[in-house]
């Protein structure tokens, strides 16, 4: 078997540049929710010394002096672009595991030669660039851990963007120079622990006694060792239905009004229900939680939560909004300064496994038809084309994103049409 790790280069920045080519060659950073800290950097921004997770308020003046372009996160845009990329990758691979919004593992059978696999990656790179417009790097190796290493090497040559680590001698040569702390699965604490016993490179780690590693680091550590030796121990993860679904957001400002909290919570319930219905599940219970700020300077906070269950597991959004607002009424206090709220759908079971109650009867089939009709219309005509009144229309509580690329669209139907005569 051979594994290929496809990883988009500076993904959030590349998405912004896709709609604004003038940003090529200019330092660009993308901020987290509420414009808090840096979550993506262009190569030019990295060269200026910007670090991941660096608070924006600390580098605001520096950005202005050096002409750094700053964007708020536009997750709707990034998610749409990611979906298009994964669709292209999935059409060219027998098996695919979407690892994150900008990464995917592809698995190919052993009868495909190294030359054929390299040519496939080259074709995929060209297709994604041409059809979607995002640059992607590919790392080829016999294991997922080595594919991660290969992908890191591929990113060093952005013109080619492909690195094959299938050859054993090549593996040892690369691992000899590869820091052990960069190995997939080895965090800061484990790196320090290995450093104390003189292990500084990935090759030194892979040459350790597997029995000793298992005794000191458990089965996870031993798997990492064998993966670095070229023995595959990590297959592609199969997507399994989630047992719970969470949807929450921090507010762009302090919220004290019950009506605003109710609108925010109803919006989160709706989003969670859509995701739940996509995997054809129903929830047996839901939990509402709130977070309030006690002291803005010290960052001290207070947390509240309440759980309610349903007599019959349901995927009915209006029913769940009503239940969530009932919890909110019991939790809400006028004296609190709320910064965040959220909902967790619990004990999810398959929709076809829901049984009727002897006394309550079966769920109304008309309501289920109505809910799925709303989902279908929103999927066809755009998010929240139809929405529930409880969600409100003036979402002033939303996360702060003063620098968001709002003029971009993720819907082909929104693009202007030019006619030539």
C-alpha positions as CSV (number, residue, x, y, z in Angstrom):
1,X,0.0,0.0,0.0
2,X,1.0,3.6,-0.6
3,X,-0.3,6.7,1.2
4,X,-0.4,10.2,-0.2
5,X,-1.0,13.2,2.0
6,X,-2.5,16.1,0.1
7,X,-2.1,19.4,2.0
8,X,-3.2,22.8,0.8
9,X,-0.5,25.5,1.0
10,X,-1.3,28.3,3.5
11,X,-5.0,27.3,2.9
12,X,-6.9,30.3,4.4
13,X,-4.5,32.8,2.8
14,X,-4.7,30.9,-0.5
15,X,-8.5,31.2,-0.4
16,X,-8.3,35.0,0.1
17,X,-5.8,35.2,-2.8
18,X,-8.0,33.2,-5.0
19,X,-10.5,36.1,-5.1
20,X,-7.9,38.8,-5.0
21,X,-4.8,37.9,-7.1
22,X,-3.2,41.3,-6.2
23,X,-2.3,39.7,-2.8
24,X,0.3,37.4,-4.4
25,X,3.7,38.3,-3.1
26,X,2.2,40.5,-0.3
27,X,2.4,39.4,3.4
28,X,-1.1,38.2,4.5
29,X,-2.4,37.0,7.8
30,X,-5.8,35.6,8.7
31,X,-7.2,36.0,12.2
32,X,-9.3,33.7,14.4
33,X,-12.9,34.3,15.6
34,X,-13.5,37.8,17.0
35,X,-10.2,38.9,15.3
36,X,-8.3,37.4,18.3
37,X,-5.0,35.9,17.0
38,X,-3.3,34.7,13.9
39,X,-4.4,31.3,12.5
40,X,-2.9,31.5,9.0
41,X,0.2,33.2,7.4
42,X,1.5,33.6,3.9
43,X,5.1,32.8,3.3
44,X,5.9,36.5,3.2
45,X,4.2,36.9,6.6
46,X,6.3,34.0,8.0
47,X,9.4,35.7,6.8
48,X,8.5,38.8,8.8
49,X,8.5,36.6,11.9
50,X,4.7,36.3,12.6
51,X,3.9,33.3,14.8
52,X,0.8,31.1,14.8
53,X,-1.5,32.1,17.7
54,X,0.1,35.5,18.1
55,X,-2.5,38.0,19.5
56,X,-3.4,40.6,16.8
57,X,-3.5,43.5,19.2
58,X,0.3,43.0,19.8
59,X,1.2,43.2,16.1
60,X,-1.5,45.6,14.8
61,X,1.0,48.6,14.5
62,X,3.7,46.4,13.0
63,X,1.2,45.2,10.3
64,X,0.3,48.8,9.4
65,X,4.0,49.8,9.1
66,X,5.0,46.9,6.9
67,X,1.9,46.7,4.7
68,X,0.6,43.4,6.0
69,X,-2.9,42.6,4.7
70,X,-5.1,41.3,7.6
71,X,-8.3,39.3,7.1
72,X,-10.9,38.0,9.5
73,X,-11.7,34.3,9.2
74,X,-14.4,33.5,6.6
75,X,-15.1,29.9,7.4
76,X,-18.1,29.7,5.0
77,X,-15.7,30.5,2.2
78,X,-13.0,28.2,3.4
79,X,-15.4,25.3,3.9
80,X,-16.9,25.7,0.4
81,X,-13.4,25.7,-1.2
82,X,-12.3,22.7,0.9
83,X,-15.3,20.7,-0.2
84,X,-14.5,21.4,-3.9
85,X,-10.9,20.3,-3.4
86,X,-11.8,17.1,-1.5
87,X,-14.3,16.2,-4.3
88,X,-11.5,16.5,-6.9
89,X,-9.1,14.4,-4.7
90,X,-11.8,11.8,-4.0
91,X,-12.5,11.2,-7.8
92,X,-8.8,10.3,-8.3
93,X,-8.2,8.0,-5.3
94,X,-9.6,4.5,-4.4
95,X,-9.9,5.6,-0.8
96,X,-9.7,9.0,1.0
97,X,-9.7,10.2,4.6
98,X,-10.4,13.9,5.0
99,X,-8.1,14.7,7.9
100,X,-8.8,18.4,8.2
101,X,-10.2,21.3,6.3
102,X,-7.0,21.4,4.2
103,X,-5.6,17.9,4.4
104,X,-6.5,14.5,3.2
105,X,-4.9,11.1,3.1
106,X,-5.2,9.1,-0.2
107,X,-4.6,5.4,-0.2
108,X,-3.5,3.5,-3.3
109,X,-3.0,-0.3,-3.8
110,X,0.6,-1.8,-3.9
111,X,0.3,-2.8,-7.6
112,X,0.6,0.9,-8.6
113,X,4.2,1.7,-9.3
114,X,6.1,4.7,-7.9
115,X,6.2,6.3,-11.3
116,X,2.4,5.9,-11.8
117,X,1.7,7.3,-8.3
118,X,4.0,10.3,-8.9
119,X,2.3,11.0,-12.2
120,X,-1.1,10.8,-10.5
121,X,-0.1,13.3,-7.9
122,X,1.2,15.6,-10.6
123,X,-2.1,15.3,-12.4
124,X,-4.0,16.0,-9.2
125,X,-1.9,19.0,-8.4
126,X,-2.6,20.5,-11.8
127,X,-6.3,19.7,-11.6
128,X,-6.9,21.3,-8.2
129,X,-4.9,24.4,-9.3
130,X,-6.9,24.7,-12.5
131,X,-10.4,23.7,-11.3
132,X,-10.3,25.3,-7.9
133,X,-7.3,27.6,-7.9
134,X,-5.6,26.4,-4.7
135,X,-1.9,25.2,-4.6
136,X,-1.6,21.7,-3.0
137,X,1.5,19.8,-1.9
138,X,1.7,16.0,-2.0
139,X,3.8,13.7,0.1
140,X,4.1,10.0,-1.0
141,X,5.2,7.2,1.4
142,X,4.4,3.7,2.5
143,X,2.9,4.9,5.8
144,X,0.8,7.8,7.0
145,X,3.5,9.1,9.4
146,X,6.1,9.0,6.6
147,X,3.6,10.7,4.2
148,X,3.5,13.6,6.8
149,X,7.2,13.9,6.6
150,X,7.2,13.7,2.8
151,X,4.6,16.4,2.6
152,X,6.7,18.7,4.8
153,X,9.6,18.2,2.4
154,X,7.3,18.9,-0.6
155,X,6.4,22.2,0.9
156,X,10.0,23.3,0.7
157,X,9.8,23.1,-3.1
158,X,6.6,24.9,-3.9
159,X,7.2,24.9,-7.6
160,X,7.2,21.1,-7.8
161,X,5.1,20.5,-4.7
162,X,5.6,16.7,-4.7
163,X,8.0,14.5,-2.6
164,X,8.3,10.7,-2.8
165,X,9.6,9.0,0.3
166,X,9.1,5.4,-0.8
167,X,12.8,4.5,-1.1
168,X,14.3,3.1,2.1
169,X,17.7,4.8,1.7
170,X,16.0,8.1,1.0
171,X,13.8,7.6,4.2
172,X,16.9,7.2,6.4
173,X,18.6,10.1,4.8
174,X,15.7,12.5,5.4
175,X,14.9,11.2,8.9
176,X,18.5,11.7,9.9
177,X,18.0,15.5,9.5
178,X,14.3,15.5,10.6
179,X,13.7,16.9,14.1
180,X,11.9,14.3,16.3
181,X,9.6,17.1,17.5
182,X,8.1,17.5,14.0
183,X,7.1,13.8,13.8
184,X,3.3,13.4,13.6
185,X,2.1,12.5,17.1
186,X,5.1,13.7,19.1
187,X,4.2,16.8,21.0
188,X,6.3,19.2,23.1
189,X,6.3,17.1,26.3
190,X,7.3,13.9,24.5
191,X,10.0,15.8,22.5
192,X,11.5,17.1,25.8
193,X,11.3,13.6,27.2
194,X,13.2,12.1,24.2
195,X,15.7,14.9,24.2
196,X,16.7,14.1,27.8
197,X,17.8,10.6,26.6
198,X,19.7,12.0,23.6
199,X,17.0,11.4,20.9
200,X,16.9,14.5,18.7
201,X,16.1,13.2,15.2
202,X,13.4,11.0,13.7
203,X,16.0,8.4,12.7
204,X,17.3,8.1,16.2
205,X,13.8,7.5,17.4
206,X,13.0,4.9,14.7
207,X,16.2,3.0,15.6
208,X,15.1,2.5,19.3
209,X,14.2,-0.9,20.6
210,X,10.4,-1.3,20.0
211,X,10.0,-3.2,23.3
212,X,11.5,-0.3,25.2
213,X,9.4,2.2,23.4
214,X,6.2,0.3,24.1
215,X,7.2,0.0,27.8
216,X,7.9,3.8,28.0
217,X,5.4,5.3,25.6
218,X,2.7,2.6,25.2
219,X,1.3,1.2,22.0
220,X,0.9,4.6,20.4
221,X,4.6,5.3,20.7
222,X,5.4,1.9,19.2
223,X,3.1,2.5,16.3
224,X,4.9,5.7,15.6
225,X,8.2,3.9,15.6
226,X,7.1,1.2,13.2
227,X,5.4,3.8,10.9
228,X,8.8,5.6,10.7
229,X,10.4,2.3,9.7
230,X,7.9,1.9,6.8
231,X,5.6,-0.6,8.4
232,X,2.0,0.7,8.1
233,X,0.1,0.6,11.4
234,X,-2.4,3.4,10.8
235,X,-5.1,2.7,8.2
236,X,-7.5,5.3,6.9
237,X,-10.1,6.2,9.5
238,X,-13.6,5.5,8.4
239,X,-16.2,8.2,9.0
240,X,-18.5,7.0,11.7
241,X,-21.7,8.8,12.8
242,X,-21.1,11.1,15.7
243,X,-22.6,10.3,19.1
244,X,-23.0,13.9,20.0
245,X,-22.9,17.2,18.1
246,X,-21.8,20.6,19.5
247,X,-22.4,24.0,18.1
248,X,-21.3,27.1,20.0
249,X,-19.7,30.6,19.3
250,X,-18.2,33.4,21.3
251,X,-20.1,36.7,20.9
252,X,-18.6,39.7,19.2
253,X,-19.5,41.7,22.3
254,X,-21.0,41.3,25.8
255,X,-24.6,40.1,25.7
256,X,-27.0,40.8,28.5
257,X,-30.5,40.7,26.9
258,X,-32.4,37.4,27.0
259,X,-33.8,38.0,23.5
260,X,-30.3,38.1,21.9
261,X,-29.2,35.0,23.8
262,X,-32.4,33.2,22.6
263,X,-31.7,34.2,19.0
264,X,-28.1,33.0,19.2
265,X,-29.0,29.8,20.9
266,X,-31.8,29.1,18.4
267,X,-29.3,29.7,15.5
268,X,-26.9,27.2,17.1
269,X,-29.6,24.6,17.6
270,X,-30.6,24.9,13.9
271,X,-27.0,24.4,12.7
272,X,-26.5,21.4,15.0
273,X,-29.8,19.9,13.8
274,X,-28.8,20.2,10.2
275,X,-25.6,18.4,10.8
276,X,-27.4,15.7,12.8
277,X,-29.9,15.1,10.0
278,X,-27.0,14.9,7.5
279,X,-25.9,11.7,9.3
280,X,-29.6,10.6,9.6
281,X,-29.6,10.7,13.4
282,X,-32.0,11.8,16.1
283,X,-31.1,13.2,19.6
284,X,-32.3,11.8,22.8
285,X,-31.3,14.9,24.8
286,X,-29.7,18.3,24.5
287,X,-27.6,20.4,26.9
288,X,-27.4,24.2,26.9
289,X,-24.4,26.0,28.3
290,X,-23.6,29.6,28.9
291,X,-20.3,31.4,29.7
292,X,-20.2,34.8,31.4
293,X,-17.4,37.2,32.2
294,X,-16.7,38.1,35.8
295,X,-13.6,40.3,35.3
296,X,-12.5,41.3,31.8
297,X,-8.9,42.2,32.9
298,X,-8.3,39.0,34.8
299,X,-10.2,36.8,32.3
300,X,-12.2,35.1,35.0
301,X,-15.4,33.5,33.8
302,X,-18.5,31.6,35.1
303,X,-20.2,28.7,33.4
304,X,-23.8,27.4,33.5
305,X,-25.4,24.4,31.9
306,X,-28.6,22.5,31.9
307,X,-29.7,19.2,30.3
308,X,-33.1,18.2,29.0
309,X,-34.2,14.9,27.5
310,X,-36.9,14.0,24.9
311,X,-39.6,11.4,25.4
312,X,-38.9,10.2,21.9
313,X,-35.5,10.9,20.1
314,X,-36.1,13.6,17.6
315,X,-34.5,15.6,14.8
316,X,-37.3,18.2,14.8
317,X,-35.6,21.6,14.8
318,X,-38.6,23.6,16.2
319,X,-39.1,21.1,19.0
320,X,-35.4,21.3,19.9
321,X,-35.4,25.1,19.8
322,X,-38.3,25.2,22.2
323,X,-36.5,22.8,24.5
324,X,-33.3,24.8,24.4
325,X,-35.1,28.1,25.1
326,X,-36.8,26.4,28.1
327,X,-33.3,25.6,29.5
328,X,-32.2,29.1,28.7
329,X,-35.0,30.6,30.8
330,X,-33.9,28.6,33.8
331,X,-30.2,29.6,33.4
332,X,-30.6,33.2,32.4
333,X,-29.8,36.0,34.9
334,X,-30.0,39.8,34.2
335,X,-26.9,40.4,36.2
336,X,-24.6,38.2,34.1
337,X,-22.5,39.5,31.2
338,X,-22.5,36.7,28.7
339,X,-19.7,36.1,26.2
340,X,-20.6,32.7,24.8
341,X,-23.4,30.1,24.6
342,X,-23.9,26.8,22.9
343,X,-25.8,23.6,22.6
344,X,-24.8,19.9,22.6
345,X,-27.1,17.2,21.0
346,X,-26.6,14.0,23.0
347,X,-27.2,10.3,22.7
348,X,-27.6,10.3,18.9
349,X,-29.2,7.2,17.4
350,X,-30.0,6.3,13.8
351,X,-33.2,7.9,12.6
352,X,-34.5,4.5,11.4
353,X,-34.0,3.1,14.9
354,X,-36.4,5.5,16.6
355,X,-39.4,3.5,18.0
356,X,-42.9,4.7,18.7
357,X,-44.0,5.2,22.2
358,X,-47.1,3.2,23.3
359,X,-48.8,6.2,24.8
360,X,-47.3,9.1,22.9
361,X,-47.5,7.5,19.5
362,X,-45.2,8.0,16.5
363,X,-43.6,11.3,15.4
364,X,-45.8,13.2,13.0
365,X,-44.6,12.3,9.5
366,X,-45.8,15.7,8.1
367,X,-43.4,17.5,10.4
368,X,-40.5,15.3,9.4
369,X,-41.4,16.0,5.7
370,X,-41.6,19.7,6.4
371,X,-38.1,19.7,8.1
372,X,-36.5,17.8,5.3
373,X,-38.1,20.1,2.7
374,X,-36.6,23.1,4.5
375,X,-33.2,21.4,4.4
376,X,-33.6,20.7,0.7
377,X,-34.6,24.2,-0.2
378,X,-31.7,25.7,1.8
379,X,-29.3,23.3,0.1
380,X,-30.6,24.3,-3.3
381,X,-31.1,28.1,-2.9
382,X,-28.5,29.0,-0.2
383,X,-28.1,28.8,3.5
384,X,-31.0,30.3,5.6
385,X,-33.1,31.0,2.5
386,X,-35.8,29.6,4.9
387,X,-35.2,30.0,8.6
388,X,-37.0,29.9,11.9
389,X,-38.3,33.1,13.4
390,X,-36.7,32.3,16.7
391,X,-33.3,32.8,15.0
392,X,-34.0,36.5,14.6
393,X,-32.9,38.8,11.7
394,X,-30.4,41.2,13.3
395,X,-27.6,39.1,14.6
396,X,-25.6,41.9,16.3
397,X,-24.2,39.3,18.7
398,X,-22.2,37.5,16.0
399,X,-18.5,37.2,16.3
400,X,-16.5,40.3,15.4
401,X,-15.0,40.1,11.9
402,X,-14.3,43.6,10.9
403,X,-11.8,42.5,8.3
404,X,-13.8,39.7,6.7
405,X,-13.8,39.3,2.9
406,X,-17.6,39.8,2.8
407,X,-17.6,40.8,-0.9
408,X,-16.7,37.2,-1.8
409,X,-19.4,34.6,-2.6
410,X,-19.4,30.9,-2.3
411,X,-22.5,30.4,-4.5
412,X,-22.1,30.3,-8.3
413,X,-25.7,31.6,-8.5
414,X,-24.5,34.9,-6.9
415,X,-21.9,35.6,-9.6
416,X,-22.6,38.3,-12.1
417,X,-23.5,37.2,-15.7
418,X,-21.8,39.0,-18.5
419,X,-23.3,38.7,-22.0
420,X,-21.4,39.5,-25.2
421,X,-23.1,40.4,-28.4
